[in-house]
Amino acid sequence: MSEQVYVFGAGGLASEFTLMLEDLLDETGEPRYEVIAYVETEPHGTSFMGRPIISEQRLREVAAESASTGLFIAIGSAEVRARIVGSLAGFPMTYPTFVHPSVKVNATVEIAAGVIICQNVLLTANVRVGSHCYVNFDSSLAHDVEIGEFTFVGPKCCINGNVTIGRRCMLGAASAFHPGVTVGDESVVGMGAIVLRDVGAGMMVIGNPARQVLNAD
């Protein structure tokens, strides 16, 4: 029997994630998860992807009445994902980890709760992915990479060996990181940026080579 879950988000990222869920089957060949409803803080409609949309407040009410409520967060903003998890603290929530079947996870890789790893992501040796990260399709995380909690890794990011990415960062699509660099907490890396040097906390960098343009906040 499929495990019933909620998905926080009712936009493009949630639609992509829903299609990925269909690829994950249990031992009987049935979908491992069944989406009961989608959640928005303030719903902008009544249904999405053939399922109802409920409010964040309604999700709290459901969770308060249940022994355990499974929730995936399919929202790109690291800040918003962190806010959602914080707002649900104290409720009996569970945050499953989703790894697309196309991704091979070896014994040296550590993936925390609530992480979503999309199609064709490459994880090599001694990679650590913190809780509630979203790693988008076709990205590569080389040896000894560490990603802090809530960070969003855009499509086709190339994160070379010994790179450390902080908490609540936003890494734009096709950005690349020189071996050994560190990106501080709550930083933003633009699309296609080539990061050759450390990025301080709260910075926004763009370009090739990446340069600071303003504070991320």
C-alpha positions in Angstrom: 0.0 0.0 0.0 1.3 3.5 -0.9 2.3 5.8 1.9 0.0 8.8 2.1 1.8 12.2 2.2 1.2 15.9 1.7 3.3 18.1 -0.6 3.9 21.7 0.4 3.8 23.8 -2.7 1.4 24.1 -5.7 3.6 25.5 -8.4 6.1 24.4 -11.1 8.5 22.8 -8.7 5.7 20.8 -7.1 4.5 19.6 -10.5 8.0 18.4 -11.4 8.3 16.7 -8.0 4.9 15.0 -8.4 6.0 13.4 -11.7 9.2 12.2 -10.0 7.2 10.6 -7.3 5.5 8.4 -9.9 8.9 6.9 -10.8 9.5 5.6 -7.2 7.8 2.2 -6.8 7.6 -0.2 -3.9 8.5 -3.9 -4.0 5.1 -4.7 -5.5 5.5 -2.3 -8.4 3.0 0.3 -6.9 3.9 3.9 -6.3 5.6 4.2 -2.9 3.8 7.5 -2.1 0.3 8.8 -2.7 -0.3 12.5 -2.5 -3.4 13.3 -0.4 -3.3 17.1 -1.0 -1.1 20.0 -1.8 -0.5 22.8 0.7 -0.2 26.5 0.3 0.1 29.1 3.1 -2.8 31.0 1.4 -4.3 28.8 -1.3 -4.7 30.4 -4.7 -7.0 27.6 -6.0 -8.9 24.5 -5.0 -7.0 21.8 -6.8 -3.6 21.0 -8.3 -2.4 18.0 -10.3 -5.7 16.3 -9.6 -5.6 16.7 -5.9 -7.1 19.3 -3.5 -5.2 22.3 -2.2 -5.4 23.0 1.5 -4.1 25.8 3.7 -1.1 25.7 6.0 -3.5 26.1 8.9 -5.5 23.1 7.8 -2.3 21.0 7.6 -1.6 21.9 11.2 -5.1 20.8 12.1 -4.7 17.5 10.3 -1.3 16.9 11.9 -2.6 17.7 15.4 -5.2 14.9 14.9 -2.7 12.3 13.6 0.0 10.2 15.1 2.3 11.1 12.2 1.9 13.2 9.0 4.3 12.8 6.1 5.3 16.0 4.3 7.5 16.8 1.3 8.4 20.5 0.7 8.5 21.2 -3.0 9.4 24.9 -2.9 12.6 26.5 -4.3 13.2 29.2 -1.7 15.5 28.0 1.0 14.2 30.7 3.3 10.6 29.6 2.8 11.4 26.0 3.4 13.1 26.8 6.6 10.1 28.9 7.7 7.7 26.1 6.9 9.7 23.6 9.0 9.9 26.1 11.9 6.2 26.8 11.8 5.4 23.1 12.1 7.8 22.4 15.0 5.9 20.7 17.8 3.5 18.9 15.4 4.0 15.1 14.7 5.4 15.7 11.2 7.7 13.3 9.4 9.8 14.5 6.5 10.7 11.6 4.1 13.9 11.7 2.1 13.3 11.3 -1.6 16.0 10.1 -4.0 15.0 9.5 -7.6 15.6 5.9 -8.8 18.1 7.2 -11.4 20.4 8.3 -8.5 22.9 5.8 -7.1 23.7 6.4 -3.4 26.7 4.5 -2.1 27.6 3.7 1.5 29.8 6.8 2.0 26.9 9.3 1.2 24.9 10.8 4.0 21.5 12.2 3.2 19.4 13.8 6.0 15.6 13.9 6.5 13.5 15.9 4.1 16.0 16.0 1.3 14.8 15.8 -2.3 17.3 14.6 -4.9 16.1 14.7 -8.5 16.8 12.8 -11.7 20.3 12.0 -12.8 22.1 13.6 -9.9 25.7 12.3 -9.4 26.8 11.7 -5.8 30.4 10.4 -5.5 32.3 9.6 -2.3 31.8 11.1 1.2 29.1 13.5 0.2 26.9 14.9 3.0 23.5 16.6 2.3 21.9 18.4 5.1 18.2 18.3 6.0 15.6 19.8 3.7 17.9 20.4 0.8 16.6 20.3 -2.7 19.2 19.0 -5.3 17.8 19.6 -8.8 18.3 17.4 -11.9 21.6 16.7 -13.6 23.7 18.2 -10.8 27.0 16.6 -9.7 28.4 16.5 -6.1 32.0 15.3 -6.1 34.0 13.7 -3.3 33.9 15.3 0.2 31.2 17.8 -0.6 29.0 19.1 2.2 25.7 20.9 1.7 24.1 22.7 4.6 20.5 22.4 5.5 17.7 24.0 3.5 20.1 24.8 0.6 18.7 24.7 -3.0 21.0 23.3 -5.7 19.8 24.4 -9.1 19.8 22.2 -12.2 23.1 21.1 -13.7 25.3 22.6 -10.9 28.8 21.2 -10.8 30.2 21.1 -7.3 33.8 19.8 -7.3 35.6 18.0 -4.6 36.1 19.3 -1.0 33.5 22.1 -1.5 31.5 23.2 1.5 28.1 25.0 0.9 26.5 26.6 3.9 22.9 26.6 5.2 20.0 28.2 3.3 22.0 29.0 0.2 20.6 29.3 -3.3 22.8 27.9 -6.1 21.6 29.0 -9.6 21.3 26.6 -12.5 24.6 25.6 -14.1 26.8 27.3 -11.5 30.2 25.6 -10.9 32.5 25.5 -7.9 36.3 25.2 -7.9 37.6 22.4 -5.7 38.1 23.4 -2.1 35.9 26.6 -2.0 33.5 27.4 0.8 30.2 29.2 0.3 28.9 30.9 3.5 25.4 30.6 5.0 22.5 32.3 3.2 24.5 33.2 0.1 23.1 33.4 -3.4 25.1 32.2 -6.5 23.8 33.3 -9.8 22.9 31.1 -12.8 26.0 30.0 -14.7 28.4 31.6 -12.1 31.9 30.1 -11.9 33.0 30.3 -8.2 36.8 30.2 -7.9 37.1 31.7 -4.4 35.3 31.5 -1.1 32.0 33.3 -0.8 31.2 35.0 2.5 28.0 34.5 4.4 25.0 36.5 3.0 26.8 37.4 -0.2 25.4 37.3 -3.8 27.8 36.5 -6.6 27.4 36.3 -10.3 29.5 35.9 -13.4 32.7 34.2 -14.6 34.7 34.4 -12.5 32.0 35.0 -9.8 32.1 38.4 -8.2 30.0 40.0 -5.4 27.2 42.3 -6.5 25.3 42.9 -3.3 24.3 41.3 0.0 21.9 38.4 -0.5 19.3 39.9 1.9 
